[in-house]
Amino acid sequence: TMLPANGAAAADPVPQIVSRGGKHALMVDGAPWLALCAQVNNSSNYPSALPKVWPVVNKLQANTVQVPIAWEQIEPQEGRFDFSFVDTLIEQARANDKRLVLLWFATWKNTAPNYAPAWVKTDNERFPRLTTRDGKTSYALSPHHRATLEADKKAFVALMTHLKKVDPQNTVIMIQPENEVGTYGSVRDYSPVAQELFDGPVPEALRRRMNKQPGSWVKVFGKDADEYFHAWSIASYIEEIAKAGKAVKPLPMYVNAALRDPIKHQDPSTYASGGPTWNVMEVWQAAAPSIDFLSPDIYTRESKLYEAHLDRYARPDNPLFVAETGNDIAYARYIWSVLGRGGIGFCPFGMDATGYGNYPLGAKRVTDEVLEPFIQNYRIMAPMAREWAKLAFEKPVWGASKPDDGAAQAGRLGRWRIRVSYGEWQFGQTEWYPPGTPKPDFADEPIGGTLVAQLGPDEFLVTGNHARVSFALADPAPGESSLLVRVEEGHYKGGEWVFERVWNGDQTDYGLNFTDLPQVLRVKLGSYRGN
Ligand code: N0T
């Protein structure tokens, strides 16, 4: 966008999260944005690494790139700021037609202060680490010290002030303050300073949010008191930083979580206690109103657990944004489960050619073979990212990804039941094939899924890959049979549907069969009556 000649601020609206009726949109340039993300590796936050970033994210057709900005790199000496990497990054993102999400690696990066400047992490006197239950010094910085908070906040505000100056067109669309906060190995800080707060009353904002009577932490929260206290303390610390940053430039801000078991109870001494895990989301919401949402970093390939994590974070009061997920083949398909829940973004981690691989979390190496399923998905969504984001905000949507056992799944939109099945040829039914007919190559691969939006009562947008999708009336009247009235293949251009051809005959007789091609359908359904 051009700045007006008189130098007045251009009327580019700052990105924001908008929620309505339990649905969410990340507004960018005034319209919903679907973040088809790629996150770079941790140490790719220097100009020398960027030539190894753009070829990969361009090949993926990602439209959003998450890049760390380290406190140690912008404030190597106290009070002396260096934004040269930020400037290089923004300039190159623009040249590559990408939007950015900046990851503020500061007091806590995977809970540790490794990315804090040397003058912070070597000075425990001024910036104390927390104390474990048995009185040992933890590796992690304590959230209870004003000096640490003020120092982090000052650097963060300097970063936001710089962004306000150099980025009126909002190439940077969102900020993640800190990274995977909480503490491993100690449920909270047990230092005297912390203990005094812990023995005091639960803050009113929290007890009201949780519908509790006044009292001490132990009295109000019982066995959860230590974890709730730590979550409240870290969230309040981040709130102050985020709020100060938003006062300069009100970009959306989210906090990402190192996860706990999404189904079974897990003891907080065995995960990053105090981070925004599902059991303390309300604590975080009460403490940190400047944080727009809480995000899962999902590093399990197991479909049952993956879906359970998504269910925990996709809420009417919390937009689903998968801030990180593994970059291995088995993770790619989950984009369909994310978007089917109205998710606003999906971010595979480690997407660059610097040679690092975080296996067993993600891929051993970022090869073309590993990228391929991610490319196949983004190739479908990238050309209609804006249209999809608007649909997901305004209309009912549903999606599914292939489960580990490959079983067919069912969904429902309005009066229509949707069935999706996997591992089939496009023609006929597997049971009819002559004995010895091989299965398709992809049949045993963890790839495939579908995505459906309900455009009208009987009209749907349908896409996906490596899946067969069919529709039927959920409750047909006696003698009523479902039929496909018309199936159009086409694409969106400038917000308009462009018709290409009608699918019929073999292309529809056995369901809508999606292969590895980027095919998008508009489907009109109906029924006829017989006896
Ligand atoms: C992630 C990434 C990066 C199987 C790991 C995941 C990123 C951070 N941490 O490559 O470090 O900056 O947010 C931790 C997952 C641990 C789960 C292990 C269970």
Boltz pocket constraint, residues with backbone or C-beta under 6 A from the ligand:
constraints:
  - pocket:
      binder: B
      contacts: [[A, 42], [A, 110], [A, 179], [A, 180], [A, 258], [A, 297], [A, 299], [A, 324], [A, 349], [A, 358], [A, 361]]
      max_distance: 6.0
